[in-house]
Structures are given as C-alpha cells and as structure tokens.
Amino acid sequence: QVQVAESGGGSVQPGGSLRLSCAAIGFYLRWNGMKWYRQAPGKERELVASISSRGESTIHLDSVKGRFTISKDNVENTVSLQMNDLKPEDTAVYFCYARLAQEDYWGQGTQVTVSS
C-alpha cells in the first residue's frame, strides 16, 4: 500500500524551529521525489519545497528562503523539512505529497502554529 505520513508539527514561539518528517510507505525515495505544501485558514494550498529522486532540493516560496531546508534520507525512506526562525505567517497545516504511478498521494497534514 502506497502512503505518505507527516509528523513533527506543534506549537512554537516566533524565532523557534521545528523539523517535520514525512515517511514514504510502499515506495522508495531513492527513485521518487517528494513535495511539501502548506495551507493556512482561508488560503489556498501552496507549494513550499520539493526534492527530486536525485536529492536536488528547491524552495519555491520566497517568504521561507533562507529559513527552510528540505532533505531526504534514502535509508530511513523519509523526507524532512527543517524550519528555522519561524514567523506567525508560517502558521498552517503542512502536507507532504508524492506522485507515483500516475496517482497523487497526500498525507493527512500536521499543524504548525507560531505564536507568542
């Protein structure tokens, strides 16, 4: 069964850090890439970062460049999103996503809340 599952969300103060993890189940990240999206209340889901099967990483949101880093561990079969210097506007539900065999796979999402 193909599945992706996020973990690591929580509540932090501005300037804090969180590390999100997404486990790939039923497929290998050495052959497939992964993407991170986020969605804030009342907003459309937006692409945050992506990583290819070869480990090439891209940050797609200008607002998080220099603060967020995406990486992949082919042994653990997980993709991580390291989030530093978090700001209130980073508050959202974060989703991992993979496309495999012409199908879309979404995680259930993990809540990230940044507030004082």
Buried (B, 14 or more C-beta within 10 A) or exposed (E): EEBBBBEBBEEBEEEBEBEBBBBBEEBEBEEBBBBBBBBBEEEEBEBBBBBEBEBEBEBBBEEBEEBBBBBBEEEEBBBBBBBBEBBEEBBBBBBBBBEBEEEEBBBEBBEBBBEE
